[in-house]
Amino acid sequence: MFANRVKQIAPSPTLALGAKVRAMRAQGKDVISFAMGEPDFPTPEPICEEAIRAIREGFTHYTDSRGTLELREEISRKLLEENHIHASPDQIVVSCGAKHALFNALMAICNPGDEVILLAPCWMTYREQAILAGAVPVVVETPAQNQYLPVFEDIQRAITPRTKAIIINSPCNPTGAVFPRNTLKEIASLALRHGFFIISDEIYEKHIYDGNSHTSIASLSQEVAKQTITINGVSKSFAMTGWRIGYASAPLDIAEAMATIQDQVTSNPSGISQKAALAALRLDSKLIHKMLQDFDSRRCFMAEELASVSGAKFCLPKGAFYIFAEFDGAIGNKIKNDIELVNYLLENYEVACIPGSVFEGPGKLRLTYALPHEQIREGIQRLSEGIRSLN
């Protein structure tokens, strides 16, 4: 009945878990969720006001399918000033979220049987979208003892004549790893030597801690930029997940191919959301600085709370807003894997986490600290009780 591609992919476990949490809360259960990957702050008021103005002024019709020229010009300015990427508005495609931009990129470059290297643990959507594009995901593990940074030789061994692209994500979901410039140079050198694309997901670029900095791999050289598709958006930095605006910057021929695909799938993203995104990119940085400071405070607070949990092991994240942790003794006789552990904790202790196996990191749990301090404390206490009950 269904197309084979449907049988090859899995539904998003984070969205499924979110639905289960909402159902439990509707039943009156006080679930604390460390599951969903979105800021819990409201979208800044100036952004909302710009969207309201757009509605009142009748900006409610189709726009250019790749996004308004005004917004693409603003993205071009932002990329140059903040990321040191030279990209004309014609090289930019605005989509219905960064996930959509990523899908366009893979559909534009992949043929059946092409291979796409994934650096695991990684966002599960990379694997599923590569499969949808007809490609074969090739997983390269990044070791925890190396702060979840990729090892050059491991990537090198994964390259074959069929390698079409590598997807990198810095700061990383779920590990919080931030790739230093030298690591990016190593990846770029392999891409240049073997002629494959780099897809760089930079959606968490502003969530950086401890004096670390974000480097866009396309900024390393013109040669690297010619083989790089940069993915970004406004969802995480401006608490705009529901507005659904992402964008890609790519070599002109790739951008045109992505735009052609988008023409036939969604056409333009919401014009009202584009106006809001324009306001976000022009927003005074002070208005989001407090939010980023709060994330840093929550990161340290969660790490302190987790340190007291029996058997907890994790790397302090340098970016994004997640801690990727494992718990010695939790998985064994009673609980056979991380998926069973997540269900056990949710059903018995009303605390929700994401199983690491969906990120190619089995045996671990992803916990977001996009919650107020008091919920983090209560959630970790429940998690601790659940882990103790298994030891």
matplotlib code that plots the C-alpha trace (Angstrom):
import matplotlib.pyplot as plt

x = [0.0, 2.7, 5.8, 8.9, 10.5, 7.8, 8.9, 12.5, 12.1, 10.9, 8.7, 10.3, 10.6, 10.9, 7.6, 6.0, 7.3, 6.1, 2.6, 2.7, 3.7, 0.9, -1.6, -0.4, -0.7, -4.2, -5.0, -3.8, -0.3, 2.5, 5.1, 8.4, 9.8, 13.5, 12.5, 11.6, 14.4, 13.0, 13.6, 10.9, 11.1, 8.4, 9.4, 10.7, 7.9, 9.4, 9.3, 5.7, 4.7, 6.3, 4.2, 1.0, 1.9, 2.4, -1.1, -2.7, -1.0, -2.2, 1.1, -0.8, -0.1, 2.5, 6.1, 9.0, 9.2, 12.8, 11.8, 11.4, 14.3, 14.3, 14.8, 17.4, 19.4, 19.2, 20.4, 23.2, 24.3, 24.1, 26.2, 28.9, 29.1, 28.6, 29.8, 32.2, 30.4, 30.1, 26.7, 24.6, 20.8, 20.5, 22.5, 20.0, 16.8, 14.4, 12.4, 9.8, 12.3, 15.9, 14.7, 13.1, 16.3, 18.2, 15.8, 16.1, 19.8, 19.9, 17.3, 19.3, 22.7, 22.0, 21.4, 20.3, 23.2, 25.2, 26.7, 26.3, 28.6, 27.0, 29.0, 27.3, 25.7, 23.7, 20.2, 18.1, 16.6, 19.9, 19.6, 16.0, 16.3, 19.3, 17.3, 14.4, 16.8, 17.9, 21.2, 23.0, 23.8, 27.4, 27.8, 31.1, 31.2, 32.6, 34.0, 32.9, 36.5, 37.2, 34.4, 32.3, 34.6, 35.3, 38.6, 40.2, 41.3, 37.8, 36.2, 39.0, 38.2, 34.5, 35.1, 34.5, 34.0, 30.3, 30.6, 28.5, 28.4, 29.2, 26.8, 28.3, 26.4, 28.2, 27.1, 25.8, 22.4, 22.5, 26.1, 26.6, 30.0, 31.5, 33.9, 37.1, 38.6, 41.3, 38.6, 36.7, 39.9, 40.5, 37.0, 37.3, 40.6, 39.0, 36.0, 38.4, 40.6, 37.8, 35.3, 32.2, 29.9, 29.8, 26.3, 26.8, 23.9, 24.5, 21.1, 22.6, 25.3, 24.4, 24.2, 27.9, 29.4, 32.7, 34.4, 34.1, 33.3, 31.4, 33.2, 31.3, 33.2, 32.3, 34.3, 37.6, 38.2, 36.5, 37.3, 35.6, 32.6, 32.1, 31.5, 29.5, 25.8, 25.2, 21.9, 20.5, 17.3, 15.7, 14.0, 16.6, 18.3, 15.1, 12.7, 10.8, 10.4, 6.7, 7.3, 9.0, 11.7, 15.0, 17.4, 20.3, 23.3, 24.9, 26.8, 24.5, 23.8, 22.9, 20.8, 18.9, 18.3, 17.1, 14.7, 13.4, 12.6, 10.9, 8.9, 7.2, 6.8, 5.8, 6.5, 7.3, 7.3, 4.7, 5.1, 4.1, 6.8, 9.3, 8.5, 9.0, 12.3, 13.4, 12.7, 14.6, 17.7, 17.6, 16.9, 19.0, 21.3, 20.7, 17.1, 18.4, 21.5, 19.5, 18.0, 21.5, 22.7, 19.8, 20.7, 24.2, 23.0, 20.7, 23.4, 25.7, 22.7, 21.7, 25.3, 25.5, 22.2, 23.2, 26.5, 24.7, 22.8, 24.1, 26.3, 25.8, 28.5, 28.4, 30.5, 29.7, 28.3, 30.0, 27.0, 23.3, 21.0, 21.3, 23.3, 23.9, 24.3, 24.6, 23.8, 25.9, 23.7, 20.4, 20.4, 20.8, 18.5, 15.3, 15.8, 17.3, 17.9, 17.6, 14.1, 12.8, 14.6, 12.8, 9.4, 10.1, 11.0, 8.0, 5.4, 6.7, 8.4, 6.7, 9.9, 10.5, 13.9, 14.9, 16.7, 20.2, 19.7, 17.7, 20.8, 23.1, 24.2, 22.6, 22.6, 22.4, 19.7, 19.4, 18.2, 17.3, 17.9, 15.4, 13.4, 13.3, 15.7, 12.9, 11.7, 15.3, 15.8, 12.5, 13.0, 16.5, 15.3, 12.7, 15.3, 17.6, 14.9, 14.2, 17.8, 18.3, 15.3, 17.1, 20.5]
y = [0.0, 2.5, 3.6, 1.8, 5.1, 5.3, 1.9, 2.9, 5.9, 6.3, 9.0, 11.6, 10.1, 13.6, 14.6, 11.3, 11.7, 15.3, 14.1, 11.5, 14.1, 16.4, 13.5, 12.7, 16.3, 16.4, 13.6, 15.8, 14.3, 16.7, 15.6, 17.4, 17.2, 17.3, 16.2, 19.0, 20.9, 24.5, 27.6, 28.1, 31.9, 33.9, 35.3, 38.9, 41.5, 43.6, 40.4, 39.8, 43.4, 43.2, 40.2, 41.9, 44.9, 42.7, 41.2, 44.6, 46.0, 43.0, 41.2, 37.9, 36.7, 34.7, 36.0, 34.9, 31.2, 31.4, 34.2, 37.9, 39.8, 42.0, 39.1, 37.4, 40.7, 40.8, 37.2, 38.0, 40.9, 38.8, 36.0, 38.5, 40.4, 37.6, 34.5, 35.9, 34.1, 35.9, 35.0, 37.1, 37.1, 34.8, 32.2, 32.1, 30.1, 30.8, 27.7, 26.4, 25.9, 24.7, 21.1, 22.0, 23.7, 20.6, 18.4, 20.7, 20.4, 16.6, 16.3, 18.7, 16.9, 13.2, 10.4, 6.9, 5.0, 8.1, 8.1, 10.8, 10.8, 11.5, 12.3, 10.5, 11.1, 13.3, 14.7, 11.7, 13.7, 13.6, 9.9, 9.8, 12.7, 11.1, 7.9, 9.9, 11.4, 7.9, 8.1, 5.7, 7.1, 6.3, 6.7, 7.8, 7.8, 10.7, 9.4, 10.9, 10.8, 13.3, 15.6, 14.2, 15.8, 13.7, 12.0, 12.9, 9.3, 7.9, 10.3, 9.5, 5.7, 6.3, 8.1, 6.1, 6.9, 7.2, 9.8, 12.8, 14.8, 15.1, 16.7, 18.6, 20.3, 22.7, 23.4, 19.9, 18.4, 16.2, 16.4, 20.2, 19.8, 22.9, 22.2, 24.2, 25.8, 23.1, 20.3, 22.3, 22.7, 18.9, 18.2, 20.9, 19.4, 16.0, 17.5, 19.4, 16.4, 14.0, 16.4, 16.0, 18.6, 19.8, 20.5, 22.6, 22.9, 26.0, 26.5, 26.7, 29.1, 31.7, 29.1, 29.1, 29.0, 29.3, 31.7, 29.4, 30.8, 29.6, 29.3, 28.8, 26.2, 28.1, 31.1, 29.2, 29.9, 30.5, 26.9, 25.5, 27.8, 26.4, 23.0, 24.0, 24.4, 26.4, 25.7, 28.1, 29.8, 31.9, 29.1, 28.6, 32.0, 34.0, 31.6, 31.3, 27.5, 27.8, 30.6, 28.0, 30.1, 28.5, 29.3, 27.9, 29.6, 27.6, 27.9, 29.5, 26.4, 24.4, 27.3, 27.4, 23.6, 23.9, 26.7, 24.6, 21.7, 24.2, 25.6, 22.3, 21.3, 24.3, 27.5, 30.3, 30.1, 32.2, 35.8, 36.9, 34.8, 36.2, 39.7, 38.4, 36.9, 40.1, 41.9, 39.2, 39.6, 43.4, 43.0, 44.7, 41.9, 43.0, 41.6, 38.0, 38.4, 37.8, 34.6, 33.3, 34.1, 32.2, 29.2, 29.3, 29.5, 26.6, 24.5, 24.9, 24.3, 21.1, 19.8, 20.4, 18.6, 15.7, 15.3, 14.0, 11.3, 7.8, 6.7, 9.8, 10.4, 13.3, 15.9, 19.5, 20.9, 23.9, 24.8, 24.2, 23.5, 19.7, 17.4, 13.9, 11.6, 7.9, 6.3, 3.3, 0.5, 1.8, -0.5, -4.2, -6.9, -4.8, -2.4, -3.7, -0.5, 3.3, 3.3, 1.1, 3.4, 6.5, 4.7, 3.6, 7.0, 8.7, 6.2, 5.7, 9.1, 11.4, 12.8, 12.7, 12.3, 11.3, 8.0, 8.3, 5.5, 7.8, 10.0, 7.0, 7.2, 4.1, 3.8, 7.5, 10.1, 13.6, 16.2, 19.7, 22.5, 24.8, 24.9, 27.1, 26.2, 24.9, 22.5, 21.3, 20.6, 18.7, 16.8, 15.7, 14.6, 12.4, 11.1, 10.3, 8.4, 6.4, 5.5, 4.5, 2.2, 0.3, 0.0]
z = [0.0, 1.0, -0.8, 0.2, 1.5, 4.2, 5.5, 5.6, 7.9, 11.5, 13.0, 15.1, 18.6, 20.2, 18.7, 19.7, 23.3, 23.4, 22.4, 25.2, 27.7, 26.6, 27.0, 30.5, 31.5, 30.1, 32.5, 35.4, 35.8, 36.7, 34.1, 34.0, 30.5, 29.7, 26.2, 23.8, 22.1, 22.2, 24.3, 26.9, 26.6, 24.8, 21.4, 22.0, 21.8, 18.9, 16.7, 17.5, 16.9, 13.4, 12.6, 13.8, 11.7, 8.7, 9.2, 9.6, 6.5, 4.4, 4.0, 3.7, 0.1, -1.7, -1.7, -3.8, -3.3, -2.0, 0.5, 0.1, -1.3, 1.8, 4.1, 1.9, 1.8, 5.6, 5.9, 3.5, 5.7, 8.8, 7.3, 6.2, 9.5, 12.0, 10.1, 7.6, 4.8, 1.5, 0.0, -2.3, -1.8, -4.8, -2.9, 0.0, 0.2, 3.0, 4.0, 6.5, 9.3, 9.2, 9.0, 5.6, 4.5, 5.3, 3.4, 0.3, 0.5, 0.6, -2.1, -4.3, -4.1, -3.4, -5.9, -5.0, -3.5, -2.6, 0.9, 3.6, 6.6, 10.0, 13.1, 15.9, 18.3, 16.0, 15.4, 14.2, 11.4, 9.4, 9.0, 8.1, 5.6, 3.9, 3.4, 2.0, -0.5, -1.6, 0.1, 2.5, 6.0, 7.1, 10.8, 12.3, 16.1, 18.1, 21.4, 24.7, 25.9, 23.1, 24.2, 21.3, 18.7, 15.6, 15.1, 11.7, 10.9, 11.7, 9.1, 6.6, 6.9, 6.2, 2.9, -0.3, -4.0, -3.2, -0.5, -1.5, 1.8, 5.4, 7.9, 10.8, 13.6, 15.8, 18.5, 18.5, 19.3, 21.5, 22.9, 23.2, 21.5, 19.8, 16.9, 17.2, 14.2, 13.8, 13.7, 11.0, 9.0, 9.1, 7.9, 5.1, 4.0, 3.5, 1.6, -0.7, -1.3, -2.0, -3.6, -1.4, 0.1, 3.6, 5.1, 8.2, 10.6, 12.7, 14.2, 17.8, 16.8, 19.6, 22.4, 23.2, 26.7, 28.7, 26.3, 23.3, 19.9, 16.9, 13.5, 10.3, 8.2, 5.0, 6.3, 6.1, 2.5, -0.9, -1.9, 1.2, 0.7, -2.9, -1.3, 1.7, 2.4, 5.6, 7.4, 10.0, 11.1, 13.8, 15.9, 18.7, 18.9, 19.1, 20.7, 17.4, 16.9, 15.9, 13.4, 11.1, 9.4, 8.4, 5.6, 3.6, 2.1, -0.7, -4.0, -6.6, -8.6, -5.4, -4.1, -7.4, -7.3, -3.7, -4.7, -7.6, -5.2, -2.8, -5.7, -6.1, -2.5, -0.3, -2.3, 0.1, 3.8, 5.6, 4.6, 8.1, 9.6, 7.2, 8.4, 12.0, 11.0, 9.5, 12.8, 14.6, 12.6, 13.2, 16.9, 19.5, 20.7, 24.3, 24.0, 23.6, 25.7, 28.9, 27.5, 26.6, 30.0, 31.6, 29.5, 30.7, 34.3, 33.8, 32.2, 35.2, 37.6, 35.8, 35.8, 39.5, 40.1, 37.8, 39.6, 42.6, 40.7, 41.3, 38.4, 36.3, 33.7, 31.2, 29.5, 30.4, 27.2, 25.5, 23.4, 22.5, 25.5, 26.2, 28.5, 27.1, 30.1, 30.9, 34.3, 35.4, 36.6, 35.3, 32.3, 33.2, 34.5, 34.9, 32.1, 28.9, 26.9, 27.0, 25.4, 28.2, 30.7, 29.2, 29.5, 33.0, 34.2, 32.5, 33.7, 37.2, 38.1, 35.6, 34.2, 30.4, 28.6, 25.1, 24.6, 23.3, 20.8, 18.5, 18.2, 17.5, 21.2, 22.8, 26.6, 27.2, 27.8, 26.3, 28.8, 27.9, 30.3, 28.6, 31.8, 34.9, 37.7, 40.0, 37.4, 36.7, 40.4, 40.7, 37.5, 38.5, 41.9, 40.2, 37.8, 40.7, 42.5, 39.4, 38.8, 42.5, 42.2, 39.4, 41.1]

ax = plt.figure().add_subplot(projection="3d")
ax.plot(x, y, z, "-o")
ax.set_aspect("equal")
plt.show()
